Amino acid sequence: MRMRNICFFGLLTLGATGAFAQSSQTLTGTVSDSMCGAKHMMKDASLAKCTRECVKSGSDYALVSGGKVYTLKGNSTQLDKFAGQNVKVTGKVSGNTVTVDSISAGKS
């Protein structure tokens, strides 16, 4: 009986670990900020300038993709290079957050 319980809990633990494991996904979209999302508030500024100003004010970089806004977690210097641009992001998606493994220019 005891051995069966140990095996059961061992399998349960392995199953739970697999359920929470994240695999990398690739998303395409535009680098923005989490405050503005798809609609930038600085009307007289470019998308890049608005994104950078909002990030300086404490907002996070974000990816607008398929009508959703994902917060980007990663190297801020690298993300800043793509502010306001279309990109391809590969990383681990958890809810509305993407932990960035790589980012590159996307199709315009």
Biopython code that builds the backbone (N, CA, C, O; Angstrom):
import numpy as np
from Bio.PDB.StructureBuilder import StructureBuilder

atoms = [
    (1, "MET", "N", (0.831, -1.198, 0.000)),
    (1, "MET", "CA", (0.000, 0.000, 0.000)),
    (1, "MET", "C", (0.875, 1.262, 0.000)),
    (1, "MET", "O", (0.616, 2.208, -0.744)),
    (2, "ARG", "N", (1.909, 1.259, 0.844)),
    (2, "ARG", "CA", (2.775, 2.425, 0.930)),
    (2, "ARG", "C", (3.508, 2.665, -0.391)),
    (2, "ARG", "O", (3.631, 3.805, -0.838)),
    (3, "MET", "N", (3.986, 1.603, -1.005)),
    (3, "MET", "CA", (4.700, 1.728, -2.287)),
    (3, "MET", "C", (3.777, 2.271, -3.363)),
    (3, "MET", "O", (4.207, 3.066, -4.199)),
    (4, "ARG", "N", (2.526, 1.859, -3.359)),
    (4, "ARG", "CA", (1.568, 2.351, -4.344)),
    (4, "ARG", "C", (1.334, 3.852, -4.155)),
    (4, "ARG", "O", (1.218, 4.577, -5.143)),
    (5, "ASN", "N", (1.262, 4.328, -2.925)),
    (5, "ASN", "CA", (1.092, 5.763, -2.655)),
    (5, "ASN", "C", (2.303, 6.561, -3.123)),
    (5, "ASN", "O", (2.158, 7.647, -3.684)),
    (6, "ILE", "N", (3.504, 6.016, -2.890)),
    (6, "ILE", "CA", (4.715, 6.706, -3.325)),
    (6, "ILE", "C", (4.735, 6.813, -4.846)),
    (6, "ILE", "O", (5.055, 7.870, -5.390)),
    (7, "CYS", "N", (4.397, 5.733, -5.529)),
    (7, "CYS", "CA", (4.352, 5.755, -6.999)),
    (7, "CYS", "C", (3.300, 6.737, -7.499)),
    (7, "CYS", "O", (3.535, 7.463, -8.465)),
    (8, "PHE", "N", (2.143, 6.759, -6.845)),
    (8, "PHE", "CA", (1.067, 7.661, -7.247)),
    (8, "PHE", "C", (1.504, 9.116, -7.134)),
    (8, "PHE", "O", (1.306, 9.903, -8.060)),
    (9, "PHE", "N", (2.096, 9.472, -6.001)),
    (9, "PHE", "CA", (2.524, 10.859, -5.802)),
    (9, "PHE", "C", (3.701, 11.216, -6.709)),
    (9, "PHE", "O", (3.831, 12.365, -7.131)),
    (10, "GLY", "N", (4.549, 10.248, -7.007)),
    (10, "GLY", "CA", (5.641, 10.486, -7.944)),
    (10, "GLY", "C", (5.113, 10.804, -9.331)),
    (10, "GLY", "O", (5.580, 11.746, -9.972)),
    (11, "LEU", "N", (4.143, 10.029, -9.801)),
    (11, "LEU", "CA", (3.540, 10.283, -11.111)),
    (11, "LEU", "C", (2.775, 11.596, -11.117)),
    (11, "LEU", "O", (2.802, 12.332, -12.103)),
    (12, "LEU", "N", (2.100, 11.889, -10.028)),
    (12, "LEU", "CA", (1.359, 13.141, -9.918)),
    (12, "LEU", "C", (2.314, 14.331, -10.014)),
    (12, "LEU", "O", (2.012, 15.315, -10.688)),
    (13, "THR", "N", (3.454, 14.246, -9.350)),
    (13, "THR", "CA", (4.450, 15.317, -9.401)),
    (13, "THR", "C", (5.004, 15.481, -10.809)),
    (13, "THR", "O", (5.144, 16.607, -11.286)),
    (14, "LEU", "N", (5.322, 14.384, -11.480)),
    (14, "LEU", "CA", (5.823, 14.466, -12.852)),
    (14, "LEU", "C", (4.786, 15.076, -13.784)),
    (14, "LEU", "O", (5.129, 15.874, -14.656)),
    (15, "GLY", "N", (3.529, 14.707, -13.608)),
    (15, "GLY", "CA", (2.455, 15.263, -14.430)),
    (15, "GLY", "C", (2.275, 16.746, -14.193)),
    (15, "GLY", "O", (2.060, 17.502, -15.140)),
    (16, "ALA", "N", (2.358, 17.175, -12.945)),
    (16, "ALA", "CA", (2.206, 18.601, -12.629)),
    (16, "ALA", "C", (3.366, 19.400, -13.189)),
    (16, "ALA", "O", (3.174, 20.513, -13.680)),
    (17, "THR", "N", (4.565, 18.845, -13.120)),
    (17, "THR", "CA", (5.725, 19.540, -13.668)),
    (17, "THR", "C", (5.569, 19.730, -15.172)),
    (17, "THR", "O", (5.869, 20.805, -15.692)),
    (18, "GLY", "N", (5.110, 18.717, -15.865)),
    (18, "GLY", "CA", (4.899, 18.819, -17.303)),
    (18, "GLY", "C", (3.822, 19.822, -17.652)),
    (18, "GLY", "O", (3.919, 20.505, -18.671)),
    (19, "ALA", "N", (2.798, 19.920, -16.824)),
    (19, "ALA", "CA", (1.703, 20.852, -17.093)),
    (19, "ALA", "C", (2.163, 22.305, -16.986)),
    (19, "ALA", "O", (1.633, 23.178, -17.674)),
    (20, "PHE", "N", (3.157, 22.565, -16.116)),
    (20, "PHE", "CA", (3.614, 23.931, -15.919)),
    (20, "PHE", "C", (4.826, 24.276, -16.779)),
    (20, "PHE", "O", (5.252, 25.431, -16.803)),
    (21, "ALA", "N", (5.380, 23.312, -17.473)),
    (21, "ALA", "CA", (6.532, 23.577, -18.321)),
    (21, "ALA", "C", (6.102, 24.481, -19.478)),
    (21, "ALA", "O", (5.022, 24.314, -20.045)),
    (22, "GLN", "N", (6.949, 25.418, -19.809)),
    (22, "GLN", "CA", (6.638, 26.342, -20.886)),
    (22, "GLN", "C", (7.565, 26.076, -22.051)),
    (22, "GLN", "O", (8.752, 25.809, -21.867)),
    (23, "SER", "N", (7.029, 26.149, -23.225)),
    (23, "SER", "CA", (7.867, 26.025, -24.404)),
    (23, "SER", "C", (7.897, 27.381, -25.101)),
    (23, "SER", "O", (7.005, 28.209, -24.919)),
    (24, "SER", "N", (8.931, 27.590, -25.894)),
    (24, "SER", "CA", (9.063, 28.862, -26.604)),
    (24, "SER", "C", (8.026, 28.966, -27.708)),
    (24, "SER", "O", (7.692, 27.989, -28.378)),
    (25, "GLN", "N", (7.530, 30.180, -27.874)),
    (25, "GLN", "CA", (6.595, 30.489, -28.944)),
    (25, "GLN", "C", (7.137, 31.684, -29.710)),
    (25, "GLN", "O", (7.916, 32.472, -29.175)),
    (26, "THR", "N", (6.726, 31.813, -30.951)),
    (26, "THR", "CA", (7.111, 32.967, -31.756)),
    (26, "THR", "C", (5.867, 33.787, -32.062)),
    (26, "THR", "O", (4.867, 33.274, -32.563)),
    (27, "LEU", "N", (5.956, 35.070, -31.749)),
    (27, "LEU", "CA", (4.861, 36.008, -32.000)),
    (27, "LEU", "C", (5.378, 37.128, -32.892)),
    (27, "LEU", "O", (6.558, 37.476, -32.842)),
    (28, "THR", "N", (4.501, 37.683, -33.697)),
    (28, "THR", "CA", (4.850, 38.850, -34.497)),
    (28, "THR", "C", (3.929, 39.988, -34.098)),
    (28, "THR", "O", (2.776, 39.767, -33.729)),
    (29, "GLY", "N", (4.440, 41.198, -34.175)),
    (29, "GLY", "CA", (3.641, 42.358, -33.815)),
    (29, "GLY", "C", (4.501, 43.605, -33.762)),
    (29, "GLY", "O", (5.582, 43.652, -34.348)),
    (30, "THR", "N", (4.017, 44.606, -33.060)),
    (30, "THR", "CA", (4.693, 45.901, -32.952)),
    (30, "THR", "C", (5.112, 46.137, -31.511)),
    (30, "THR", "O", (4.336, 45.909, -30.584)),
    (31, "VAL", "N", (6.356, 46.600, -31.329)),
    (31, "VAL", "CA", (6.843, 46.926, -29.990)),
    (31, "VAL", "C", (6.235, 48.258, -29.570)),
    (31, "VAL", "O", (6.395, 49.275, -30.245)),
    (32, "SER", "N", (5.545, 48.229, -28.458)),
    (32, "SER", "CA", (4.883, 49.398, -27.893)),
    (32, "SER", "C", (5.225, 49.439, -26.406)),
    (32, "SER", "O", (6.260, 48.930, -25.977)),
    (33, "ASP", "N", (4.346, 50.046, -25.640)),
    (33, "ASP", "CA", (4.508, 50.045, -24.186)),
    (33, "ASP", "C", (3.197, 49.617, -23.554)),
    (33, "ASP", "O", (2.139, 49.704, -24.178)),
    (34, "SER", "N", (3.270, 49.156, -22.320)),
    (34, "SER", "CA", (2.084, 48.586, -21.683)),
    (34, "SER", "C", (1.027, 49.624, -21.338)),
    (34, "SER", "O", (-0.139, 49.267, -21.168)),
    (35, "MET", "N", (1.392, 50.889, -21.231)),
    (35, "MET", "CA", (0.392, 51.908, -20.932)),
    (35, "MET", "C", (-0.425, 52.264, -22.174)),
    (35, "MET", "O", (-1.652, 52.339, -22.105)),
    (36, "CYS", "N", (0.237, 52.482, -23.294)),
    (36, "CYS", "CA", (-0.461, 52.883, -24.514)),
    (36, "CYS", "C", (-1.026, 51.695, -25.282)),
    (36, "CYS", "O", (-2.106, 51.793, -25.865)),
    (37, "GLY", "N", (-0.312, 50.579, -25.290)),
    (37, "GLY", "CA", (-0.760, 49.428, -26.067)),
    (37, "GLY", "C", (-0.801, 49.775, -27.538)),
    (37, "GLY", "O", (0.198, 50.225, -28.100)),
    (38, "ALA", "N", (-1.946, 49.570, -28.167)),
    (38, "ALA", "CA", (-2.077, 49.824, -29.612)),
    (38, "ALA", "C", (-2.418, 51.279, -29.924)),
    (38, "ALA", "O", (-2.286, 51.703, -31.072)),
    (39, "LYS", "N", (-2.854, 52.054, -28.926)),
    (39, "LYS", "CA", (-3.280, 53.438, -29.171)),
    (39, "LYS", "C", (-2.381, 54.400, -28.397)),
    (39, "LYS", "O", (-2.555, 54.613, -27.197)),
    (40, "HIS", "N", (-1.433, 54.964, -29.106)),
    (40, "HIS", "CA", (-0.486, 55.882, -28.463)),
    (40, "HIS", "C", (-1.139, 57.218, -28.153)),
    (40, "HIS", "O", (-1.958, 57.721, -28.922)),
    (41, "MET", "N", (-0.757, 57.786, -27.004)),
    (41, "MET", "CA", (-1.395, 59.010, -26.518)),
    (41, "MET", "C", (-0.686, 60.278, -26.980)),
    (41, "MET", "O", (-1.294, 61.347, -27.001)),
    (42, "MET", "N", (0.581, 60.178, -27.349)),
    (42, "MET", "CA", (1.320, 61.351, -27.811)),
    (42, "MET", "C", (1.047, 61.531, -29.303)),
    (42, "MET", "O", (1.719, 60.923, -30.136)),
    (43, "LYS", "N", (0.086, 62.344, -29.632)),
    (43, "LYS", "CA", (-0.387, 62.486, -31.016)),
    (43, "LYS", "C", (0.656, 63.057, -31.965)),
    (43, "LYS", "O", (0.662, 62.709, -33.146)),
    (44, "ASP", "N", (1.537, 63.925, -31.479)),
    (44, "ASP", "CA", (2.520, 64.569, -32.352)),
    (44, "ASP", "C", (3.860, 63.844, -32.369)),
    (44, "ASP", "O", (4.828, 64.358, -32.930)),
    (45, "ALA", "N", (3.935, 62.662, -31.767)),
    (45, "ALA", "CA", (5.195, 61.917, -31.698)),
    (45, "ALA", "C", (5.083, 60.620, -32.494)),
    (45, "ALA", "O", (3.992, 60.083, -32.683)),
    (46, "SER", "N", (6.220, 60.132, -32.951)),
    (46, "SER", "CA", (6.242, 58.845, -33.645)),
    (46, "SER", "C", (5.940, 57.734, -32.636)),
    (46, "SER", "O", (6.017, 57.945, -31.426)),
    (47, "LEU", "N", (5.599, 56.557, -33.147)),
    (47, "LEU", "CA", (5.342, 55.417, -32.265)),
    (47, "LEU", "C", (6.571, 55.112, -31.417)),
    (47, "LEU", "O", (6.453, 54.805, -30.231)),
    (48, "ALA", "N", (7.744, 55.197, -32.023)),
    (48, "ALA", "CA", (8.984, 54.912, -31.306)),
    (48, "ALA", "C", (9.201, 55.911, -30.170)),
    (48, "ALA", "O", (9.536, 55.522, -29.051)),
    (49, "LYS", "N", (9.009, 57.198, -30.463)),
    (49, "LYS", "CA", (9.232, 58.227, -29.436)),
    (49, "LYS", "C", (8.225, 58.090, -28.296)),
    (49, "LYS", "O", (8.598, 58.195, -27.128)),
    (50, "CYS", "N", (6.973, 57.860, -28.618)),
    (50, "CYS", "CA", (5.948, 57.697, -27.593)),
    (50, "CYS", "C", (6.276, 56.487, -26.713)),
    (50, "CYS", "O", (6.183, 56.561, -25.488)),
    (51, "THR", "N", (6.657, 55.383, -27.342)),
    (51, "THR", "CA", (7.004, 54.180, -26.589)),
    (51, "THR", "C", (8.154, 54.458, -25.638)),
    (51, "THR", "O", (8.089, 54.102, -24.461)),
    (52, "ARG", "N", (9.196, 55.085, -26.136)),
    (52, "ARG", "CA", (10.376, 55.366, -25.301)),
    (52, "ARG", "C", (10.044, 56.314, -24.148)),
    (52, "ARG", "O", (10.521, 56.120, -23.030)),
    (53, "GLU", "N", (9.236, 57.330, -24.412)),
    (53, "GLU", "CA", (8.857, 58.273, -23.357)),
    (53, "GLU", "C", (8.022, 57.584, -22.271)),
    (53, "GLU", "O", (8.210, 57.837, -21.081)),
    (54, "CYS", "N", (7.107, 56.719, -22.689)),
    (54, "CYS", "CA", (6.276, 56.010, -21.711)),
    (54, "CYS", "C", (7.113, 55.044, -20.881)),
    (54, "CYS", "O", (6.882, 54.889, -19.681)),
    (55, "VAL", "N", (8.085, 54.395, -21.519)),
    (55, "VAL", "CA", (8.967, 53.483, -20.781)),
    (55, "VAL", "C", (9.812, 54.271, -19.781)),
    (55, "VAL", "O", (10.021, 53.818, -18.655)),
    (56, "LYS", "N", (10.299, 55.451, -20.184)),
    (56, "LYS", "CA", (11.053, 56.298, -19.255)),
    (56, "LYS", "C", (10.203, 56.682, -18.054)),
    (56, "LYS", "O", (10.724, 56.888, -16.957)),
    (57, "SER", "N", (8.888, 56.779, -18.262)),
    (57, "SER", "CA", (7.973, 57.166, -17.182)),
    (57, "SER", "C", (7.526, 55.968, -16.342)),
    (57, "SER", "O", (6.702, 56.117, -15.440)),
    (58, "GLY", "N", (8.065, 54.782, -16.633)),
    (58, "GLY", "CA", (7.770, 53.624, -15.792)),
    (58, "GLY", "C", (6.954, 52.520, -16.434)),
    (58, "GLY", "O", (6.737, 51.479, -15.814)),
    (59, "SER", "N", (6.502, 52.720, -17.648)),
    (59, "SER", "CA", (5.750, 51.683, -18.353)),
    (59, "SER", "C", (6.710, 50.583, -18.813)),
    (59, "SER", "O", (7.909, 50.828, -18.944)),
    (60, "ASP", "N", (6.199, 49.384, -19.056)),
    (60, "ASP", "CA", (7.008, 48.285, -19.580)),
    (60, "ASP", "C", (6.898, 48.252, -21.095)),
    (60, "ASP", "O", (5.906, 48.702, -21.670)),
    (61, "TYR", "N", (7.940, 47.707, -21.740)),
    (61, "TYR", "CA", (7.819, 47.441, -23.168)),
    (61, "TYR", "C", (6.740, 46.391, -23.353)),
    (61, "TYR", "O", (6.528, 45.544, -22.485)),
    (62, "ALA", "N", (6.056, 46.453, -24.491)),
    (62, "ALA", "CA", (4.967, 45.521, -24.770)),
    (62, "ALA", "C", (4.980, 45.150, -26.246)),
    (62, "ALA", "O", (5.575, 45.840, -27.074)),
    (63, "LEU", "N", (4.321, 44.060, -26.552)),
    (63, "LEU", "CA", (4.148, 43.624, -27.932)),
    (63, "LEU", "C", (2.662, 43.621, -28.231)),
    (63, "LEU", "O", (1.884, 42.975, -27.530)),
    (64, "VAL", "N", (2.267, 44.341, -29.268)),
    (64, "VAL", "CA", (0.884, 44.331, -29.726)),
    (64, "VAL", "C", (0.821, 43.321, -30.864)),
    (64, "VAL", "O", (1.424, 43.517, -31.919)),
    (65, "SER", "N", (0.084, 42.241, -30.636)),
    (65, "SER", "CA", (0.041, 41.145, -31.601)),
    (65, "SER", "C", (-1.358, 40.542, -31.634)),
    (65, "SER", "O", (-1.870, 40.086, -30.611)),
    (66, "GLY", "N", (-1.962, 40.542, -32.795)),
    (66, "GLY", "CA", (-3.276, 39.922, -32.940)),
    (66, "GLY", "C", (-4.334, 40.493, -32.015)),
    (66, "GLY", "O", (-5.182, 39.754, -31.516)),
    (67, "GLY", "N", (-4.298, 41.787, -31.779)),
    (67, "GLY", "CA", (-5.289, 42.427, -30.923)),
    (67, "GLY", "C", (-5.019, 42.282, -29.434)),
    (67, "GLY", "O", (-5.803, 42.766, -28.617)),
    (68, "LYS", "N", (-3.926, 41.624, -29.065)),
    (68, "LYS", "CA", (-3.563, 41.468, -27.653)),
    (68, "LYS", "C", (-2.314, 42.282, -27.362)),
    (68, "LYS", "O", (-1.512, 42.563, -28.253)),
    (69, "VAL", "N", (-2.166, 42.653, -26.095)),
    (69, "VAL", "CA", (-0.978, 43.365, -25.648)),
    (69, "VAL", "C", (-0.251, 42.482, -24.642)),
    (69, "VAL", "O", (-0.794, 42.144, -23.590)),
    (70, "TYR", "N", (0.981, 42.111, -24.976)),
    (70, "TYR", "CA", (1.810, 41.273, -24.117)),
    (70, "TYR", "C", (2.926, 42.128, -23.514)),
    (70, "TYR", "O", (3.605, 42.851, -24.243)),
    (71, "THR", "N", (3.123, 42.058, -22.209)),
    (71, "THR", "CA", (4.246, 42.715, -21.569)),
    (71, "THR", "C", (5.513, 41.942, -21.925)),
    (71, "THR", "O", (5.541, 40.714, -21.840)),
    (72, "LEU", "N", (6.560, 42.663, -22.324)),
    (72, "LEU", "CA", (7.821, 42.038, -22.696)),
    (72, "LEU", "C", (8.816, 42.130, -21.540)),
    (72, "LEU", "O", (9.063, 43.212, -21.007)),
    (73, "LYS", "N", (9.372, 41.007, -21.166)),
    (73, "LYS", "CA", (10.409, 40.950, -20.140)),
    (73, "LYS", "C", (11.692, 40.490, -20.798)),
    (73, "LYS", "O", (11.738, 39.417, -21.399)),
    (74, "GLY", "N", (12.720, 41.287, -20.689)),
    (74, "GLY", "CA", (13.981, 40.941, -21.325)),
    (74, "GLY", "C", (14.936, 42.112, -21.264)),
    (74, "GLY", "O", (14.755, 43.027, -20.462)),
    (75, "ASN", "N", (15.948, 42.087, -22.106)),
    (75, "ASN", "CA", (16.978, 43.107, -22.161)),
    (75, "ASN", "C", (16.369, 44.410, -22.694)),
    (75, "ASN", "O", (16.013, 44.501, -23.869)),
    (76, "SER", "N", (16.254, 45.408, -21.825)),
    (76, "SER", "CA", (15.586, 46.653, -22.214)),
    (76, "SER", "C", (16.350, 47.398, -23.308)),
    (76, "SER", "O", (15.736, 48.083, -24.125)),
    (77, "THR", "N", (17.666, 47.277, -23.339)),
    (77, "THR", "CA", (18.449, 47.923, -24.396)),
    (77, "THR", "C", (18.099, 47.316, -25.748)),
    (77, "THR", "O", (17.957, 48.032, -26.739)),
    (78, "GLN", "N", (17.961, 46.005, -25.784)),
    (78, "GLN", "CA", (17.602, 45.311, -27.019)),
    (78, "GLN", "C", (16.167, 45.665, -27.430)),
    (78, "GLN", "O", (15.907, 45.921, -28.606)),
    (79, "LEU", "N", (15.248, 45.680, -26.481)),
    (79, "LEU", "CA", (13.854, 46.017, -26.783)),
    (79, "LEU", "C", (13.743, 47.454, -27.287)),
    (79, "LEU", "O", (12.954, 47.736, -28.188)),
    (80, "ASP", "N", (14.535, 48.367, -26.705)),
    (80, "ASP", "CA", (14.492, 49.772, -27.098)),
    (80, "ASP", "C", (14.872, 49.964, -28.568)),
    (80, "ASP", "O", (14.343, 50.857, -29.230)),
    (81, "LYS", "N", (15.770, 49.144, -29.076)),
    (81, "LYS", "CA", (16.184, 49.249, -30.481)),
    (81, "LYS", "C", (15.014, 49.048, -31.435)),
    (81, "LYS", "O", (15.034, 49.547, -32.561)),
    (82, "PHE", "N", (13.982, 48.309, -30.982)),
    (82, "PHE", "CA", (12.848, 47.979, -31.849)),
    (82, "PHE", "C", (11.575, 48.752, -31.489)),
    (82, "PHE", "O", (10.494, 48.410, -31.970)),
    (83, "ALA", "N", (11.686, 49.788, -30.651)),
    (83, "ALA", "CA", (10.513, 50.571, -30.248)),
    (83, "ALA", "C", (9.771, 51.085, -31.472)),
    (83, "ALA", "O", (10.370, 51.707, -32.350)),
    (84, "GLY", "N", (8.473, 50.829, -31.534)),
    (84, "GLY", "CA", (7.629, 51.301, -32.620)),
    (84, "GLY", "C", (7.729, 50.493, -33.907)),
    (84, "GLY", "O", (7.074, 50.825, -34.895)),
    (85, "GLN", "N", (8.532, 49.442, -33.910)),
    (85, "GLN", "CA", (8.750, 48.662, -35.137)),
    (85, "GLN", "C", (8.013, 47.320, -35.099)),
    (85, "GLN", "O", (7.669, 46.799, -34.038)),
    (86, "ASN", "N", (7.787, 46.783, -36.304)),
    (86, "ASN", "CA", (7.251, 45.424, -36.422)),
    (86, "ASN", "C", (8.390, 44.447, -36.157)),
    (86, "ASN", "O", (9.494, 44.605, -36.679)),
    (87, "VAL", "N", (8.106, 43.431, -35.337)),
    (87, "VAL", "CA", (9.142, 42.486, -34.924)),
    (87, "VAL", "C", (8.617, 41.057, -34.894)),
    (87, "VAL", "O", (7.419, 40.792, -34.989)),
    (88, "LYS", "N", (9.574, 40.158, -34.756)),
    (88, "LYS", "CA", (9.289, 38.754, -34.491)),
    (88, "LYS", "C", (9.966, 38.453, -33.156)),
    (88, "LYS", "O", (11.179, 38.612, -33.019)),
    (89, "VAL", "N", (9.174, 38.016, -32.171)),
    (89, "VAL", "CA", (9.674, 37.746, -30.832)),
    (89, "VAL", "C", (9.520, 36.258, -30.536)),
    (89, "VAL", "O", (8.451, 35.682, -30.737)),
    (90, "THR", "N", (10.590, 35.649, -30.061)),
    (90, "THR", "CA", (10.532, 34.266, -29.603)),
    (90, "THR", "C", (10.789, 34.276, -28.108)),
    (90, "THR", "O", (11.738, 34.900, -27.632)),
    (91, "GLY", "N", (9.928, 33.574, -27.368)),
    (91, "GLY", "CA", (10.089, 33.530, -25.921)),
    (91, "GLY", "C", (9.025, 32.687, -25.266)),
    (91, "GLY", "O", (8.202, 32.061, -25.936)),
    (92, "LYS", "N", (9.049, 32.678, -23.962)),
    (92, "LYS", "CA", (8.090, 31.908, -23.184)),
    (92, "LYS", "C", (6.898, 32.789, -22.824)),
    (92, "LYS", "O", (7.057, 33.845, -22.212)),
    (93, "VAL", "N", (5.717, 32.351, -23.206)),
    (93, "VAL", "CA", (4.492, 33.109, -22.969)),
    (93, "VAL", "C", (3.811, 32.543, -21.735)),
    (93, "VAL", "O", (3.567, 31.341, -21.636)),
    (94, "SER", "N", (3.509, 33.433, -20.798)),
    (94, "SER", "CA", (2.778, 33.057, -19.599)),
    (94, "SER", "C", (1.709, 34.118, -19.373)),
    (94, "SER", "O", (2.009, 35.226, -18.927)),
    (95, "GLY", "N", (0.473, 33.780, -19.679)),
    (95, "GLY", "CA", (-0.609, 34.764, -19.584)),
    (95, "GLY", "C", (-0.381, 35.866, -20.599)),
    (95, "GLY", "O", (-0.338, 35.614, -21.803)),
    (96, "ASN", "N", (-0.235, 37.105, -20.103)),
    (96, "ASN", "CA", (-0.011, 38.257, -20.978)),
    (96, "ASN", "C", (1.434, 38.748, -20.931)),
    (96, "ASN", "O", (1.715, 39.901, -21.256)),
    (97, "THR", "N", (2.350, 37.863, -20.523)),
    (97, "THR", "CA", (3.753, 38.231, -20.425)),
    (97, "THR", "C", (4.594, 37.318, -21.311)),
    (97, "THR", "O", (4.388, 36.105, -21.348)),
    (98, "VAL", "N", (5.542, 37.919, -22.023)),
    (98, "VAL", "CA", (6.479, 37.158, -22.837)),
    (98, "VAL", "C", (7.875, 37.414, -22.287)),
    (98, "VAL", "O", (8.333, 38.556, -22.250)),
    (99, "THR", "N", (8.548, 36.353, -21.862)),
    (99, "THR", "CA", (9.951, 36.448, -21.475)),
    (99, "THR", "C", (10.738, 36.213, -22.753)),
    (99, "THR", "O", (10.751, 35.109, -23.298)),
    (100, "VAL", "N", (11.392, 37.265, -23.220)),
    (100, "VAL", "CA", (11.994, 37.280, -24.554)),
    (100, "VAL", "C", (13.305, 36.493, -24.577)),
    (100, "VAL", "O", (14.215, 36.739, -23.784)),
    (101, "ASP", "N", (13.372, 35.542, -25.508)),
    (101, "ASP", "CA", (14.617, 34.829, -25.803)),
    (101, "ASP", "C", (15.347, 35.530, -26.946)),
    (101, "ASP", "O", (16.567, 35.689, -26.914)),
    (102, "SER", "N", (14.580, 35.949, -27.959)),
    (102, "SER", "CA", (15.177, 36.677, -29.093)),
    (102, "SER", "C", (14.136, 37.594, -29.712)),
    (102, "SER", "O", (12.931, 37.349, -29.645)),
    (103, "ILE", "N", (14.643, 38.653, -30.315)),
    (103, "ILE", "CA", (13.788, 39.607, -31.015)),
    (103, "ILE", "C", (14.517, 40.036, -32.289)),
    (103, "ILE", "O", (15.723, 40.283, -32.276)),
    (104, "SER", "N", (13.771, 40.120, -33.376)),
    (104, "SER", "CA", (14.360, 40.545, -34.647)),
    (104, "SER", "C", (13.318, 41.330, -35.439)),
    (104, "SER", "O", (12.118, 41.264, -35.173)),
    (105, "ALA", "N", (13.822, 42.071, -36.417)),
    (105, "ALA", "CA", (12.928, 42.870, -37.259)),
    (105, "ALA", "C", (11.947, 41.973, -37.993)),
    (105, "ALA", "O", (12.307, 40.903, -38.483)),
    (106, "GLY", "N", (10.709, 42.423, -38.061)),
    (106, "GLY", "CA", (9.671, 41.691, -38.764)),
    (106, "GLY", "C", (9.403, 42.343, -40.103)),
    (106, "GLY", "O", (10.098, 43.272, -40.514)),
    (107, "LYS", "N", (8.395, 41.843, -40.764)),
    (107, "LYS", "CA", (8.004, 42.420, -42.050)),
    (107, "LYS", "C", (7.257, 43.718, -41.822)),
    (107, "LYS", "O", (6.436, 43.819, -40.911)),
    (108, "SER", "N", (7.537, 44.703, -42.641)),
    (108, "SER", "CA", (6.878, 46.011, -42.508)),
    (108, "SER", "C", (5.508, 46.003, -43.096)),
    (108, "SER", "O", (4.818, 47.022, -43.068)),
]
sb = StructureBuilder()
sb.init_structure("model")
sb.init_model(0)
sb.init_chain("A")
sb.init_seg("    ")
for serial, (resi, resn, name, xyz) in enumerate(atoms, 1):
    if name == "N":
        sb.init_residue(resn, " ", resi, " ")
    sb.init_atom(name, np.array(xyz, "f"), 0.0, 1.0, " ", f" {name:<3s}", serial, name[0])
structure = sb.get_structure()
